[in-house]
Amino acid sequence: MTNNESLSSSRPIVRSLITAVVILGVALLLRRLSPEYLSPGLTHRLLGVMLGLVVIFYANAVPKALTRLMHRRDPAAEQAVRRFTGWTLLLGGVGYVMAWILVPLEYANATAGGLLAFAVMTVIARIVLGMARESPAEPS
Amino acid sequence: MSSVFKALADPTRRRVLELLRKAPMSAGDLADHFDVSKPTMSAHFAVLLSADLIQADKQGRTIMYRLKMSVLEEALLGFAKSFGLQVTNGKTTKPPQRNKK
């Protein structure tokens, strides 16, 4: 493996580590600021929004990132699954953020989690249905 | 990001992405949809490849192009199509001209 190859292969790991450090840093900062400077409710909301933004960030990259992982028999179907996954998870992330911003605090966690779970379940159902459609029928 | 904007600014390249959105296609099949020379088409593919919007897979003697766009890039394509130059079905506008002195 050349230096350039090892650099490019380690780039996603470095990026993920930086993202993890940023998430932990913001969480620690919010904890420090609460309750003197930020109310516990607002801290909760900000954490929820931050997690939603992380979901949006990764969902946005899904159609690009999965190109190397998914090589199914029908390239058109594979591409359709990738695009569907990206869009659905991104919309789930947007729903998660909006729920944390708009829904009353006592219901925000359940609503946000429900919206994201619905998006994930939709993606899983789409993948399973796609695989079932692709697999050839057993000869009787 | 500027390479993405550059790639999406051209109607022919936007049309290529629209075609690839339906299914991966070979370079020849894609070129059949346009009234441009093969070198010009190759230049368009090179711009899309450098912007990381498409991926080229060599299968035997043919090159298959597949879409490699993030959700945001797809949304940008939609905006460019709606608010930029409209792309019509099939044949598109003139290929990029090279300055000759």
gemmi code that builds the backbone of each chain (N, CA, C; Angstrom):
import gemmi

chains = {
    "A": [
        ("MET", (0.848, -1.201, 0.000), (0.000, 0.000, 0.000), (0.882, 1.250, 0.000)),
        ("THR", (0.622, 2.165, -0.933), (1.436, 3.373, -0.994), (0.993, 4.366, 0.080)),
        ("ASN", (1.818, 5.402, 0.253), (1.479, 6.418, 1.257), (0.157, 7.102, 0.964)),
        ("ASN", (-0.061, 7.425, -0.350), (-1.302, 8.103, -0.739), (-2.520, 7.244, -0.447)),
        ("GLU", (-2.405, 5.920, -0.756), (-3.529, 5.010, -0.541), (-3.870, 4.893, 0.941)),
        ("SER", (-2.823, 4.769, 1.769), (-3.083, 4.628, 3.204), (-3.661, 5.914, 3.775)),
        ("LEU", (-3.222, 7.069, 3.223), (-3.775, 8.350, 3.666), (-5.255, 8.449, 3.319)),
        ("SER", (-5.603, 8.070, 2.061), (-6.998, 8.201, 1.646), (-7.888, 7.192, 2.356)),
        ("SER", (-7.324, 6.003, 2.719), (-8.150, 5.016, 3.406), (-8.359, 5.382, 4.871)),
        ("SER", (-7.409, 6.129, 5.451), (-7.563, 6.498, 6.857), (-8.367, 7.785, 7.028)),
        ("ARG", (-8.636, 8.483, 5.913), (-9.355, 9.763, 5.999), (-10.757, 9.622, 6.624)),
        ("PRO", (-11.574, 8.618, 6.213), (-12.891, 8.495, 6.841), (-12.805, 8.224, 8.335)),
        ("ILE", (-11.790, 7.460, 8.761), (-11.639, 7.160, 10.194), (-11.307, 8.435, 10.955)),
        ("VAL", (-10.389, 9.218, 10.377), (-10.003, 10.487, 11.027), (-11.215, 11.411, 11.109)),
        ("ARG", (-11.985, 11.468, 9.996), (-13.171, 12.337, 9.977), (-14.182, 11.893, 11.044)),
        ("SER", (-14.376, 10.577, 11.158), (-15.331, 10.056, 12.144), (-14.854, 10.363, 13.558)),
        ("LEU", (-13.547, 10.242, 13.781), (-13.005, 10.550, 15.109), (-13.199, 12.021, 15.455)),
        ("ILE", (-12.951, 12.894, 14.459), (-13.146, 14.339, 14.682), (-14.616, 14.615, 15.009)),
        ("THR", (-15.526, 13.960, 14.249), (-16.966, 14.150, 14.503), (-17.312, 13.722, 15.919)),
        ("ALA", (-16.764, 12.557, 16.350), (-17.046, 12.055, 17.702), (-16.540, 13.039, 18.757)),
        ("VAL", (-15.337, 13.572, 18.525), (-14.763, 14.536, 19.488), (-15.630, 15.796, 19.552)),
        ("VAL", (-16.096, 16.262, 18.386), (-16.948, 17.465, 18.352), (-18.247, 17.211, 19.108)),
        ("ILE", (-18.880, 16.033, 18.873), (-20.142, 15.711, 19.560), (-19.925, 15.686, 21.074)),
        ("LEU", (-18.878, 14.989, 21.503), (-18.595, 14.910, 22.944), (-18.264, 16.280, 23.519)),
        ("GLY", (-17.508, 17.076, 22.744), (-17.134, 18.421, 23.191), (-18.348, 19.302, 23.381)),
        ("VAL", (-19.250, 19.277, 22.410), (-20.462, 20.104, 22.516), (-21.313, 19.636, 23.688)),
        ("ALA", (-21.436, 18.304, 23.842), (-22.227, 17.762, 24.955), (-21.649, 18.208, 26.295)),
        ("LEU", (-20.312, 18.154, 26.420), (-19.656, 18.586, 27.669), (-19.848, 20.081, 27.901)),
        ("LEU", (-19.737, 20.853, 26.812), (-19.920, 22.305, 26.909), (-21.333, 22.640, 27.387)),
        ("LEU", (-22.317, 21.952, 26.804), (-23.710, 22.203, 27.198), (-23.923, 21.833, 28.667)),
        ("ARG", (-23.278, 20.743, 29.091), (-23.407, 20.321, 30.490), (-22.792, 21.367, 31.433)),
        ("ARG", (-21.678, 21.940, 30.983), (-21.019, 22.988, 31.794), (-21.897, 24.239, 31.884)),
        ("LEU", (-22.527, 24.565, 30.765), (-23.326, 25.805, 30.707), (-24.658, 25.669, 31.444)),
        ("SER", (-25.108, 24.422, 31.631), (-26.388, 24.196, 32.298), (-26.137, 23.925, 33.793)),
        ("PRO", (-26.931, 24.437, 34.724), (-28.120, 25.251, 34.504), (-27.883, 26.761, 34.642)),
        ("GLU", (-26.592, 27.170, 34.883), (-26.359, 28.600, 35.144), (-26.708, 29.468, 33.942)),
        ("TYR", (-26.226, 29.065, 32.758), (-26.403, 29.902, 31.569), (-27.509, 29.383, 30.636)),
        ("LEU", (-27.751, 28.096, 30.670), (-28.797, 27.506, 29.817), (-29.756, 26.716, 30.696)),
        ("SER", (-31.048, 26.840, 30.402), (-32.010, 26.050, 31.169), (-31.867, 24.581, 30.778)),
        ("PRO", (-32.192, 23.657, 31.695), (-32.079, 22.228, 31.366), (-32.909, 21.859, 30.132)),
        ("GLY", (-34.054, 22.488, 29.971), (-34.906, 22.204, 28.802), (-34.218, 22.580, 27.500)),
        ("LEU", (-33.628, 23.770, 27.505), (-32.939, 24.240, 26.291), (-31.717, 23.368, 25.999)),
        ("THR", (-31.008, 22.954, 27.043), (-29.854, 22.060, 26.866), (-30.287, 20.760, 26.202)),
        ("HIS", (-31.416, 20.222, 26.690), (-31.974, 18.996, 26.120), (-32.279, 19.187, 24.643)),
        ("ARG", (-32.920, 20.297, 24.326), (-33.297, 20.584, 22.937), (-32.050, 20.717, 22.048)),
        ("LEU", (-31.049, 21.435, 22.551), (-29.833, 21.647, 21.759), (-29.114, 20.328, 21.478)),
        ("LEU", (-29.099, 19.450, 22.484), (-28.476, 18.138, 22.276), (-29.236, 17.339, 21.214)),
        ("GLY", (-30.564, 17.401, 21.301), (-31.400, 16.705, 20.306), (-31.158, 17.232, 18.906)),
        ("VAL", (-31.085, 18.559, 18.782), (-30.829, 19.176, 17.471), (-29.459, 18.761, 16.945)),
        ("MET", (-28.466, 18.723, 17.853), (-27.111, 18.342, 17.420), (-27.104, 16.898, 16.908)),
        ("LEU", (-27.772, 15.988, 17.622), (-27.817, 14.596, 17.177), (-28.543, 14.480, 15.838)),
        ("GLY", (-29.601, 15.272, 15.662), (-30.326, 15.279, 14.384), (-29.442, 15.761, 13.244)),
        ("LEU", (-28.625, 16.771, 13.530), (-27.712, 17.288, 12.500), (-26.669, 16.232, 12.116)),
        ("VAL", (-26.240, 15.444, 13.095), (-25.297, 14.352, 12.798), (-25.964, 13.329, 11.873)),
        ("VAL", (-27.225, 13.006, 12.175), (-27.972, 12.060, 11.321), (-28.071, 12.616, 9.896)),
        ("ILE", (-28.404, 13.906, 9.778), (-28.527, 14.538, 8.458), (-27.187, 14.475, 7.719)),
        ("PHE", (-26.105, 14.773, 8.446), (-24.766, 14.777, 7.854), (-24.424, 13.414, 7.264)),
        ("TYR", (-24.681, 12.359, 8.044), (-24.332, 11.015, 7.563), (-25.324, 10.529, 6.502)),
        ("ALA", (-26.613, 10.857, 6.651), (-27.616, 10.434, 5.649), (-27.310, 11.063, 4.300)),
        ("ASN", (-26.824, 12.307, 4.321), (-26.470, 12.996, 3.075), (-25.396, 12.229, 2.304)),
        ("ALA", (-24.484, 11.624, 3.043), (-23.356, 10.936, 2.397), (-23.675, 9.487, 2.027)),
        ("VAL", (-24.816, 8.974, 2.482), (-25.137, 7.550, 2.243), (-25.092, 7.157, 0.764)),
        ("PRO", (-25.733, 7.899, -0.149), (-25.706, 7.447, -1.551), (-24.298, 7.387, -2.128)),
        ("LYS", (-23.406, 8.240, -1.653), (-22.019, 8.225, -2.131), (-21.231, 7.080, -1.487)),
        ("ALA", (-21.427, 6.914, -0.191), (-20.613, 5.958, 0.557), (-20.938, 4.516, 0.223)),
        ("LEU", (-22.194, 4.246, -0.146), (-22.584, 2.856, -0.377), (-22.228, 2.339, -1.762)),
        ("THR", (-21.658, 3.185, -2.601), (-21.386, 2.732, -3.968), (-20.438, 1.536, -3.983)),
        ("ARG", (-19.503, 1.503, -3.044), (-18.532, 0.401, -3.044), (-19.043, -0.819, -2.297)),
        ("LEU", (-20.020, -0.587, -1.409), (-20.489, -1.697, -0.584), (-21.550, -2.545, -1.282)),
        ("MET", (-22.388, -1.877, -2.063), (-23.521, -2.586, -2.646), (-23.284, -2.860, -4.123)),
        ("HIS", (-23.003, -4.087, -4.462), (-22.914, -4.442, -5.876), (-23.863, -5.599, -6.122)),
        ("ARG", (-25.100, -5.242, -6.389), (-26.120, -6.263, -6.615), (-26.251, -6.532, -8.104)),
        ("ARG", (-27.067, -7.560, -8.410), (-27.176, -7.979, -9.809), (-27.757, -6.886, -10.697)),
        ("ASP", (-28.791, -6.214, -10.189), (-29.431, -5.167, -10.986), (-28.888, -3.806, -10.537)),
        ("PRO", (-27.996, -3.203, -11.349), (-27.391, -1.930, -10.911), (-28.423, -0.809, -10.729)),
        ("ALA", (-29.483, -0.832, -11.552), (-30.510, 0.216, -11.433), (-31.240, 0.099, -10.095)),
        ("ALA", (-31.550, -1.164, -9.696), (-32.247, -1.379, -8.421), (-31.343, -0.996, -7.253)),
        ("GLU", (-30.071, -1.342, -7.376), (-29.100, -1.021, -6.323), (-28.986, 0.496, -6.132)),
        ("GLN", (-28.953, 1.195, -7.269), (-28.860, 2.654, -7.217), (-30.126, 3.266, -6.608)),
        ("ALA", (-31.267, 2.675, -6.971), (-32.535, 3.178, -6.428), (-32.573, 3.006, -4.913)),
        ("VAL", (-32.050, 1.879, -4.420), (-32.025, 1.636, -2.965), (-31.121, 2.650, -2.275)),
        ("ARG", (-29.960, 2.903, -2.876), (-29.026, 3.877, -2.284), (-29.662, 5.255, -2.167)),
        ("ARG", (-30.313, 5.682, -3.265), (-30.921, 7.021, -3.265), (-32.071, 7.080, -2.258)),
        ("PHE", (-32.893, 6.020, -2.239), (-34.021, 5.979, -1.312), (-33.527, 6.046, 0.133)),
        ("THR", (-32.466, 5.268, 0.419), (-31.918, 5.246, 1.781), (-31.439, 6.642, 2.199)),
        ("GLY", (-30.687, 7.283, 1.331), (-30.160, 8.615, 1.641), (-31.266, 9.618, 1.897)),
        ("TRP", (-32.213, 9.690, 0.975), (-33.300, 10.670, 1.098), (-34.155, 10.395, 2.342)),
        ("THR", (-34.496, 9.117, 2.563), (-35.386, 8.785, 3.689), (-34.721, 9.097, 5.026)),
        ("LEU", (-33.441, 8.694, 5.164), (-32.753, 8.965, 6.433), (-32.551, 10.460, 6.647)),
        ("LEU", (-32.271, 11.184, 5.539), (-32.097, 12.637, 5.675), (-33.407, 13.289, 6.126)),
        ("LEU", (-34.518, 12.871, 5.522), (-35.812, 13.431, 5.936), (-36.134, 13.034, 7.382)),
        ("GLY", (-35.740, 11.801, 7.752), (-35.900, 11.375, 9.143), (-35.102, 12.267, 10.079)),
        ("GLY", (-33.884, 12.618, 9.657), (-33.037, 13.515, 10.456), (-33.630, 14.904, 10.564)),
        ("VAL", (-34.196, 15.390, 9.457), (-34.845, 16.712, 9.482), (-36.046, 16.670, 10.424)),
        ("GLY", (-36.816, 15.578, 10.356), (-37.955, 15.410, 11.258), (-37.501, 15.379, 12.708)),
        ("TYR", (-36.374, 14.708, 12.960), (-35.815, 14.614, 14.320), (-35.481, 16.009, 14.844)),
        ("VAL", (-34.792, 16.797, 14.001), (-34.412, 18.164, 14.406), (-35.660, 19.015, 14.642)),
        ("MET", (-36.611, 18.943, 13.701), (-37.818, 19.766, 13.822), (-38.605, 19.403, 15.082)),
        ("ALA", (-38.650, 18.096, 15.383), (-39.375, 17.657, 16.584), (-38.733, 18.254, 17.837)),
        ("TRP", (-37.396, 18.238, 17.885), (-36.712, 18.795, 19.063), (-36.886, 20.310, 19.159)),
        ("ILE", (-37.121, 20.967, 18.015), (-37.301, 22.427, 18.044), (-38.752, 22.795, 18.369)),
        ("LEU", (-39.698, 22.068, 17.765), (-41.091, 22.519, 17.787), (-41.993, 21.833, 18.817)),
        ("VAL", (-41.754, 20.554, 19.076), (-42.669, 19.788, 19.939), (-42.401, 20.130, 21.405)),
        ("PRO", (-43.460, 20.203, 22.249), (-43.243, 20.442, 23.688), (-42.250, 19.434, 24.266)),
        ("LEU", (-41.435, 19.890, 25.187), (-40.277, 19.114, 25.652), (-40.633, 17.706, 26.141)),
        ("GLU", (-41.790, 17.580, 26.826), (-42.123, 16.259, 27.383), (-42.421, 15.218, 26.292)),
        ("TYR", (-42.785, 15.710, 25.086), (-43.082, 14.777, 23.988), (-41.983, 14.766, 22.916)),
        ("ALA", (-41.022, 15.676, 23.037), (-40.033, 15.856, 21.955), (-39.195, 14.599, 21.718)),
        ("ASN", (-38.752, 13.975, 22.807), (-37.887, 12.795, 22.671), (-38.620, 11.664, 21.957)),
        ("ALA", (-39.848, 11.402, 22.396), (-40.619, 10.307, 21.801), (-40.949, 10.599, 20.334)),
        ("THR", (-41.350, 11.854, 20.061), (-41.715, 12.215, 18.688), (-40.503, 12.122, 17.765)),
        ("ALA", (-39.373, 12.696, 18.220), (-38.159, 12.684, 17.400), (-37.688, 11.247, 17.155)),
        ("GLY", (-37.641, 10.471, 18.224), (-37.218, 9.072, 18.103), (-38.155, 8.280, 17.215)),
        ("GLY", (-39.460, 8.546, 17.355), (-40.457, 7.845, 16.526), (-40.271, 8.154, 15.052)),
        ("LEU", (-40.029, 9.428, 14.739), (-39.839, 9.827, 13.334), (-38.595, 9.170, 12.736)),
        ("LEU", (-37.524, 9.168, 13.524), (-36.278, 8.566, 13.029), (-36.418, 7.050, 12.887)),
        ("ALA", (-37.083, 6.437, 13.874), (-37.297, 4.986, 13.813), (-38.155, 4.631, 12.596)),
        ("PHE", (-39.164, 5.465, 12.313), (-40.021, 5.225, 11.137), (-39.180, 5.268, 9.858)),
        ("ALA", (-38.267, 6.251, 9.789), (-37.407, 6.360, 8.599), (-36.517, 5.122, 8.460)),
        ("VAL", (-35.939, 4.682, 9.577), (-35.052, 3.501, 9.535), (-35.845, 2.262, 9.133)),
        ("MET", (-37.050, 2.094, 9.709), (-37.877, 0.921, 9.381), (-38.287, 0.941, 7.908)),
        ("THR", (-38.575, 2.143, 7.391), (-38.941, 2.263, 5.980), (-37.788, 1.819, 5.085)),
        ("VAL", (-36.583, 2.238, 5.457), (-35.398, 1.857, 4.669), (-35.196, 0.340, 4.721)),
        ("ILE", (-35.320, -0.233, 5.921), (-35.132, -1.693, 6.059), (-36.179, -2.430, 5.221)),
        ("ALA", (-37.430, -1.974, 5.288), (-38.498, -2.619, 4.512), (-38.206, -2.537, 3.019)),
        ("ARG", (-37.729, -1.375, 2.586), (-37.416, -1.178, 1.154), (-36.286, -2.111, 0.714)),
        ("ILE", (-35.262, -2.256, 1.554), (-34.124, -3.125, 1.211), (-34.584, -4.586, 1.155)),
        ("VAL", (-35.371, -5.000, 2.159), (-35.842, -6.399, 2.207), (-36.736, -6.690, 1.001)),
        ("LEU", (-37.646, -5.760, 0.695), (-38.531, -5.957, -0.461), (-37.729, -6.030, -1.759)),
        ("GLY", (-36.736, -5.164, -1.864), (-35.882, -5.148, -3.057), (-35.123, -6.455, -3.218)),
        ("MET", (-34.604, -6.971, -2.094), (-33.861, -8.241, -2.149), (-34.799, -9.393, -2.506)),
        ("ALA", (-36.014, -9.364, -1.955), (-36.975, -10.430, -2.254), (-37.356, -10.412, -3.730)),
        ("ARG", (-37.475, -9.199, -4.283), (-37.848, -9.067, -5.693), (-36.714, -9.549, -6.601)),
        ("GLU", (-35.482, -9.320, -6.146), (-34.321, -9.692, -6.965), (-34.020, -11.177, -6.958)),
        ("SER", (-34.292, -11.847, -5.807), (-33.931, -13.266, -5.696), (-34.821, -14.092, -6.615)),
        ("PRO", (-34.231, -15.027, -7.389), (-35.017, -15.792, -8.348), (-35.959, -16.772, -7.646)),
        ("ALA", (-37.100, -17.046, -8.283), (-38.070, -17.970, -7.707), (-37.535, -19.400, -7.732)),
        ("GLU", (-37.794, -20.132, -6.649), (-37.335, -21.521, -6.559), (-38.066, -22.391, -7.575)),
        ("PRO", (-37.341, -23.222, -8.346), (-38.041, -24.095, -9.282), (-38.840, -25.159, -8.532)),
        ("SER", (-40.099, -25.355, -8.926), (-40.953, -26.318, -8.203), (-40.853, -27.708, -8.840)),
    ],
    "B": [
        ("MET", (-16.296, 21.880, -3.351), (-17.701, 22.212, -3.632), (-17.833, 23.005, -4.914)),
        ("SER", (-16.806, 23.830, -5.223), (-16.890, 24.636, -6.447), (-16.875, 23.746, -7.678)),
        ("SER", (-16.189, 22.586, -7.581), (-16.190, 21.669, -8.729), (-17.588, 21.118, -8.968)),
        ("VAL", (-18.364, 20.954, -7.897), (-19.749, 20.473, -8.039), (-20.594, 21.535, -8.742)),
        ("PHE", (-20.446, 22.793, -8.308), (-21.201, 23.875, -8.946), (-20.826, 23.991, -10.420)),
        ("LYS", (-19.529, 23.862, -10.694), (-19.060, 23.943, -12.081), (-19.693, 22.813, -12.899)),
        ("ALA", (-19.717, 21.621, -12.319), (-20.272, 20.469, -13.038), (-21.767, 20.641, -13.287)),
        ("LEU", (-22.470, 21.214, -12.316), (-23.927, 21.345, -12.443), (-24.336, 22.558, -13.271)),
        ("ALA", (-23.373, 23.414, -13.597), (-23.709, 24.634, -14.334), (-24.025, 24.354, -15.801)),
        ("ASP", (-23.558, 23.252, -16.308), (-23.732, 22.964, -17.734), (-24.965, 22.075, -17.970)),
        ("PRO", (-25.827, 22.460, -18.920), (-27.053, 21.672, -19.154), (-26.789, 20.254, -19.652)),
        ("THR", (-25.725, 20.077, -20.444), (-25.423, 18.724, -20.941), (-25.051, 17.810, -19.781)),
        ("ARG", (-24.232, 18.335, -18.875), (-23.820, 17.523, -17.731), (-25.008, 17.251, -16.807)),
        ("ARG", (-25.893, 18.233, -16.699), (-27.091, 18.008, -15.877), (-27.952, 16.916, -16.498)),
        ("ARG", (-28.028, 16.935, -17.830), (-28.821, 15.920, -18.528), (-28.185, 14.529, -18.353)),
        ("VAL", (-26.856, 14.476, -18.373), (-26.157, 13.200, -18.134), (-26.542, 12.662, -16.750)),
        ("LEU", (-26.526, 13.548, -15.756), (-26.876, 13.121, -14.396), (-28.331, 12.671, -14.315)),
        ("GLU", (-29.211, 13.392, -15.055), (-30.627, 12.997, -15.088), (-30.781, 11.592, -15.663)),
        ("LEU", (-30.024, 11.314, -16.721), (-30.106, 9.986, -17.352), (-29.555, 8.908, -16.420)),
        ("LEU", (-28.468, 9.239, -15.731), (-27.859, 8.255, -14.828), (-28.700, 8.034, -13.579)),
        ("ARG", (-29.589, 8.974, -13.281), (-30.453, 8.825, -12.114), (-31.400, 7.632, -12.296)),
        ("LYS", (-31.759, 7.378, -13.566), (-32.663, 6.242, -13.834), (-31.916, 4.917, -13.693)),
        ("ALA", (-30.731, 4.846, -14.275), (-29.939, 3.600, -14.217), (-28.523, 3.891, -14.694)),
        ("PRO", (-27.552, 3.084, -14.245), (-26.189, 3.229, -14.780), (-26.193, 2.960, -16.286)),
        ("MET", (-25.360, 3.677, -17.018), (-25.331, 3.536, -18.478), (-23.887, 3.527, -18.966)),
        ("SER", (-23.706, 2.937, -20.157), (-22.365, 2.944, -20.744), (-22.105, 4.302, -21.390)),
        ("ALA", (-20.821, 4.584, -21.618), (-20.452, 5.871, -22.214), (-21.110, 6.030, -23.586)),
        ("GLY", (-21.161, 4.940, -24.355), (-21.760, 4.989, -25.690), (-23.246, 5.284, -25.643)),
        ("ASP", (-23.950, 4.602, -24.730), (-25.400, 4.828, -24.593), (-25.690, 6.269, -24.190)),
        ("LEU", (-24.858, 6.795, -23.299), (-25.051, 8.179, -22.868), (-24.793, 9.142, -24.030)),
        ("ALA", (-23.723, 8.875, -24.784), (-23.354, 9.765, -25.893), (-24.448, 9.798, -26.962)),
        ("ASP", (-25.192, 8.675, -27.114), (-26.270, 8.618, -28.110), (-27.379, 9.635, -27.847)),
        ("HIS", (-27.489, 10.087, -26.607), (-28.552, 11.035, -26.257), (-28.193, 12.479, -26.610)),
        ("PHE", (-26.958, 12.693, -27.085), (-26.511, 14.071, -27.290), (-25.960, 14.272, -28.693)),
        ("ASP", (-26.116, 15.487, -29.182), (-25.592, 15.861, -30.499), (-24.191, 16.441, -30.373)),
        ("VAL", (-23.342, 15.810, -29.621), (-21.987, 16.349, -29.448), (-20.961, 15.279, -29.799)),
        ("SER", (-19.751, 15.740, -30.096), (-18.687, 14.802, -30.481), (-18.233, 13.987, -29.272)),
        ("LYS", (-17.585, 12.864, -29.571), (-17.137, 11.997, -28.469), (-16.097, 12.665, -27.570)),
        ("PRO", (-15.128, 13.422, -28.146), (-14.173, 14.114, -27.251), (-14.869, 15.100, -26.311)),
        ("THR", (-15.883, 15.807, -26.826), (-16.618, 16.749, -25.972), (-17.334, 15.999, -24.854)),
        ("MET", (-17.932, 14.865, -25.237), (-18.645, 14.047, -24.250), (-17.665, 13.546, -23.182)),
        ("SER", (-16.476, 13.128, -23.636), (-15.455, 12.663, -22.682), (-15.059, 13.781, -21.727)),
        ("ALA", (-14.992, 15.008, -22.270), (-14.637, 16.154, -21.413), (-15.723, 16.366, -20.354)),
        ("HIS", (-16.977, 16.216, -20.772), (-18.073, 16.343, -19.794), (-17.968, 15.265, -18.715)),
        ("PHE", (-17.680, 14.028, -19.136), (-17.534, 12.934, -18.164), (-16.385, 13.229, -17.195)),
        ("ALA", (-15.294, 13.789, -17.747), (-14.128, 14.088, -16.902), (-14.486, 15.115, -15.830)),
        ("VAL", (-15.282, 16.118, -16.219), (-15.688, 17.145, -15.240), (-16.558, 16.507, -14.152)),
        ("LEU", (-17.489, 15.641, -14.573), (-18.373, 14.991, -13.594), (-17.586, 14.046, -12.680)),
        ("LEU", (-16.591, 13.375, -13.261), (-15.756, 12.475, -12.449), (-14.919, 13.253, -11.443)),
        ("SER", (-14.356, 14.391, -11.897), (-13.513, 15.168, -10.987), (-14.345, 15.794, -9.866)),
        ("ALA", (-15.628, 16.042, -10.146), (-16.505, 16.571, -9.087), (-17.040, 15.449, -8.205)),
        ("ASP", (-16.688, 14.210, -8.520), (-17.108, 13.027, -7.751), (-18.627, 12.840, -7.774)),
        ("LEU", (-19.236, 13.217, -8.903), (-20.688, 13.062, -9.027), (-21.056, 11.763, -9.730)),
        ("ILE", (-20.110, 11.193, -10.466), (-20.333, 9.901, -11.113), (-19.130, 9.002, -10.854)),
        ("GLN", (-19.353, 7.713, -11.075), (-18.274, 6.738, -10.894), (-18.173, 5.924, -12.174)),
        ("ALA", (-16.958, 5.669, -12.615), (-16.756, 4.894, -13.845), (-16.256, 3.511, -13.492)),
        ("ASP", (-16.960, 2.499, -14.005), (-16.527, 1.106, -13.807), (-16.236, 0.504, -15.168)),
        ("LYS", (-15.042, -0.047, -15.309), (-14.687, -0.659, -16.592), (-15.197, -2.101, -16.601)),
        ("GLN", (-16.043, -2.411, -17.588), (-16.555, -3.778, -17.728), (-16.167, -4.267, -19.120)),
        ("GLY", (-15.090, -5.024, -19.176), (-14.584, -5.457, -20.480), (-14.058, -4.263, -21.242)),
        ("ARG", (-14.673, -4.019, -22.416), (-14.209, -2.876, -23.215), (-15.095, -1.648, -23.050)),
        ("THR", (-16.161, -1.798, -22.297), (-17.049, -0.642, -22.108), (-16.850, -0.030, -20.726)),
        ("ILE", (-17.115, 1.261, -20.662), (-17.049, 1.963, -19.370), (-18.482, 2.243, -18.939)),
        ("MET", (-18.841, 1.723, -17.777), (-20.179, 1.976, -17.239), (-20.090, 3.141, -16.252)),
        ("TYR", (-20.981, 4.100, -16.445), (-21.031, 5.235, -15.515), (-22.219, 5.052, -14.591)),
        ("ARG", (-21.998, 5.279, -13.312), (-23.091, 5.229, -12.350), (-23.094, 6.495, -11.504)),
        ("LEU", (-24.282, 6.844, -11.022), (-24.441, 8.063, -10.230), (-23.734, 7.927, -8.883)),
        ("LYS", (-23.098, 8.997, -8.452), (-22.449, 8.993, -7.136), (-22.691, 10.355, -6.472)),
        ("MET", (-23.960, 10.672, -6.291), (-24.307, 11.993, -5.748), (-24.849, 11.867, -4.333)),
        ("SER", (-24.440, 12.786, -3.478), (-25.033, 12.843, -2.140), (-26.433, 13.444, -2.274)),
        ("VAL", (-27.192, 13.380, -1.173), (-28.555, 13.913, -1.208), (-28.527, 15.409, -1.503)),
        ("LEU", (-27.597, 16.114, -0.872), (-27.486, 17.561, -1.081), (-27.150, 17.877, -2.541)),
        ("GLU", (-26.252, 17.094, -3.117), (-25.883, 17.318, -4.526), (-27.073, 17.056, -5.446)),
        ("GLU", (-27.876, 16.056, -5.101), (-29.082, 15.793, -5.900), (-30.066, 16.943, -5.783)),
        ("ALA", (-30.182, 17.474, -4.571), (-31.068, 18.627, -4.374), (-30.551, 19.820, -5.178)),
        ("LEU", (-29.224, 20.002, -5.198), (-28.619, 21.092, -5.980), (-28.908, 20.911, -7.468)),
        ("LEU", (-28.857, 19.660, -7.917), (-29.178, 19.370, -9.319), (-30.619, 19.779, -9.616)),
        ("GLY", (-31.512, 19.463, -8.687), (-32.913, 19.859, -8.851), (-33.065, 21.368, -8.927)),
        ("PHE", (-32.349, 22.084, -8.063), (-32.404, 23.552, -8.076), (-31.839, 24.100, -9.385)),
        ("ALA", (-30.702, 23.531, -9.796), (-30.066, 24.006, -11.032), (-30.992, 23.781, -12.223)),
        ("LYS", (-31.700, 22.668, -12.196), (-32.621, 22.352, -13.290), (-33.812, 23.304, -13.265)),
        ("SER", (-34.290, 23.615, -12.060), (-35.480, 24.464, -11.951), (-35.182, 25.933, -12.219)),
        ("PHE", (-34.072, 26.399, -11.677), (-33.791, 27.833, -11.753), (-32.710, 28.198, -12.765)),
        ("GLY", (-31.964, 27.193, -13.211), (-30.938, 27.478, -14.212), (-31.508, 27.252, -15.595)),
        ("LEU", (-30.651, 26.807, -16.508), (-31.108, 26.513, -17.858), (-31.986, 25.285, -17.826)),
        ("GLN", (-33.133, 25.353, -18.482), (-34.008, 24.193, -18.528), (-33.436, 23.164, -19.481)),
        ("VAL", (-33.481, 21.919, -19.066), (-32.991, 20.834, -19.910), (-34.195, 20.187, -20.582)),
        ("THR", (-34.126, 20.116, -21.900), (-35.228, 19.489, -22.625), (-34.914, 18.024, -22.857)),
        ("ASN", (-35.922, 17.269, -23.231), (-35.720, 15.837, -23.487), (-34.809, 15.630, -24.684)),
        ("GLY", (-34.029, 14.589, -24.632), (-33.203, 14.185, -25.771), (-32.096, 15.161, -26.044)),
        ("LYS", (-32.122, 15.765, -27.223), (-31.008, 16.594, -27.680), (-30.901, 17.862, -26.838)),
        ("THR", (-29.685, 18.244, -26.568), (-29.472, 19.398, -25.689), (-28.811, 20.550, -26.431)),
        ("THR", (-28.432, 21.518, -25.669), (-27.858, 22.728, -26.240), (-26.439, 22.490, -26.746)),
        ("LYS", (-25.860, 23.579, -27.260), (-24.534, 23.476, -27.875), (-23.474, 22.989, -26.896)),
        ("PRO", (-22.460, 22.260, -27.386), (-21.367, 21.852, -26.509), (-20.511, 23.047, -26.143)),
        ("PRO", (-19.716, 22.952, -25.055), (-18.858, 24.083, -24.700), (-17.865, 24.393, -25.815)),
        ("GLN", (-17.745, 25.687, -26.154), (-16.851, 26.109, -27.245), (-15.456, 26.363, -26.724)),
        ("ARG", (-14.477, 25.979, -27.528), (-13.093, 26.282, -27.154), (-12.667, 27.556, -27.855)),
        ("ASN", (-11.967, 28.401, -27.115), (-11.492, 29.647, -27.716), (-10.379, 29.367, -28.710)),
        ("LYS", (-10.549, 29.900, -29.935), (-9.506, 29.734, -30.942), (-8.980, 31.099, -31.326)),
        ("LYS", (-7.660, 31.195, -31.423), (-7.071, 32.480, -31.837), (-6.316, 32.293, -33.114)),
    ],
}
model = gemmi.Model(1)
for chain_id, residues in chains.items():
    chain = gemmi.Chain(chain_id)
    for i, (resn, *xyz) in enumerate(residues, 1):
        res = gemmi.Residue()
        res.name, res.seqid = resn, gemmi.SeqId(i, " ")
        for name, pos in zip(("N", "CA", "C"), xyz):
            atom = gemmi.Atom()
            atom.name, atom.element = name, gemmi.Element(name[0])
            atom.pos, atom.b_iso = gemmi.Position(*pos), 0.0
            res.add_atom(atom)
        chain.add_residue(res)
    model.add_chain(chain)
structure = gemmi.Structure()
structure.add_model(model)
structure.setup_entities()
